[in-house]
């Protein structure tokens, strides 16, 4: 059994905490706001709700986090009240935040100065996969640190993939989200065409389930949109944030991304339209409005 600090109890974090507890670990968890958690977590004898980052991380040699982005990462890891200052020397810090790879590299350097190892370890999958333990970790960082952390990661996931040095996991995560955003936007145009031309939802799904150009992203988003289901597993506001990170990475890498730039404008418009707290497929609500389709 490990004593683990976990920082961030959002849609993804609470699922990972659940599976850490199921694996027999003791989890000292912190969230910046009062998060309502199911009894399965709060009633578990291994669950400890910490009042601060420092209290959660104090003396722990394994620190995990999943927060909203670069600012939140710096807030919980750096400074006198951050996890780097309070974790046990030699701790492995496992960060599942979707972020700028440059931030991952700078945090890895800061961790090393504090005597720790840092892994950028974002995940693929959404809240349901986090809850049932089938997410996958995409890891950048030192191979020895990953080997030390691997038993914990394997206990809460369906796979652990080492992509290379610090920042590599963050890069791969943005590439994955780039593909998801583009497919979802293209699907919105396709569904608008289908609805304007009177195609039945059942027939659309039947074809998408068999069409070679379809994908898991397309099939899942199509089902939700055609059922008018925009309940959040991955918020549109977070997709809009991630697309901004993709464009930043493209600029620093010298890679033109005109298609992603157009996709970014679409998601920003959906954000302005008030869909940020809905699932990322709510971009389809904007696309339907633009096509003159009544909801």
Secondary structure, DSSP 4 states (H G I P E B T S, - for coil): --EEEEE--SHHHHHHHHHHHHTT-EEEEE-SS-----HHHHTSTTEEE-SSHHHHHTT-SEEEE--SSHHHHHHHHSSTTSHHHHSPTTPEEEE-----HHHHHHHHHHHHHTT-EEEEEEEES-HHHHHHT--EEEEES-HHHHHHHHHHHHHT-SEEEEEESTTHHHHHHHHHHHHHHHHHHHHHHHHHHHHHTT--HHHHHHHHTT-TT--HHHHHHHHHHHTT----SSBHHHHHHHHHHHHHHHHHHT---HHHHHHHHHHHHHIIIIITTSBGGGHHHHHHHHTT---
